Amino acid sequence: FNLEMAAIDEMCDIAERVVPDTITLVPERRQERTTEGGLDVAAQRTAIEGFAHVCQRRAIRLSLFIAPDLEAVRLAHALGAEQVELHTGEYCHLFEPGQRELRARELDRLRGAAELASTLGLDVAAGHGLTRHNVGPIVSIPAVTEVNIGHSVVADAIFLGLGQAVKELREAIARHAPT
């Protein structure tokens, strides 16, 4: 049971009462630039430290939804996160004609952040904007052990049915996942 929540006192109180398996801290408002790039770990440091203490005391796994930035990965580790979820939105927006080189650079950035996180002992997830059409290169990164995909499955289900949408996503993942 994973609760995604903002790093605010009200959510911390809820987490302490509910005691989920995992808490994933995410940006608070859609208007924040970081919502489209991940949690600003440095700016939210004090709030994250508070969550980390609650998580340690209540045996809750702490995950941070962050940009694939090496410094953010290091800081997430230093603050006690057990997992990072790397924001894949920039990568997902780079599928227009002529964006192959930019997409490759963003994929390299994701790969580097995932490898660093894994080296530091963090579990690595990835998500935001992933679909059955673009998930392949993400799941081919060995350090990525989890992808979080919701919106595209529901959107595909409108046309394919839920069972077929899930089946096609699983097939796309299986085609590219390391063996």
C-alpha positions, 0 to 999 in steps of 0.5 A, a space after each residue: 500500500 503506497 500513499 503518494 502525498 505532499 510533504 506537509 504536516 497534514 499528510 504526515 499525520 495521515 501517514 502516521 495514522 494509516 501506516 502504509 507500506 510506502 510513502 512517496 513524497 511528491 510535489 504539492 500543487 500542479 502549479 509548481 514547476 517541480 510537479 512536472 520535474 519531481 520534488 525539489 529535495 533541497 527546498 523540501 529538506 526539512 519537511 522530508 526529514 520530518 517524514 523520514 523520522 516518522 517512517 523510521 519510527 513506524 517502519 514505513 518505506 520512504 520514496 521520493 519522486 524526483 527528477 533524474 538529477 544526480 544531486 537529488 539522488 544523493 540528497 534523497 539517500 542522505 535524507 533516509 529515502 529507501 527508494 526514488 521514483 525518477 520522473 520520466 516526463 521529460 523523456 516522454 515529451 521527446 517523441 516528436 520527429 527530430 527529437 531523437 538526440 534529445 530523447 537519447 540524452 534524457 534517457 542517458 540522464 535517467 540511466 545515470 540517476 538510476 545507476 547512482 541510486 542503485 549504487 547507493 542502495 536505493 530501490 529505483 522506480 520510474 514514472 510519469 507519462 509512460 505508456 506501452 509505446 515508450 516504456 521499453 527503453 526505461 525498463 531496459 535500464 537494469 537499475 529500474 525495478 518498478 515502473 508506475 503507469 496508470 493514466 495510459 492504462 486507463 486511457 487505453 482501456 477506453 478503446 481496448 478494454 481493461 484486460 487488453 490494455 493491461 496485457 499490451 502494457 505487460 507485453 511491452 515491458 516484457 519485450 524490453 526488461 532485462 532477463 
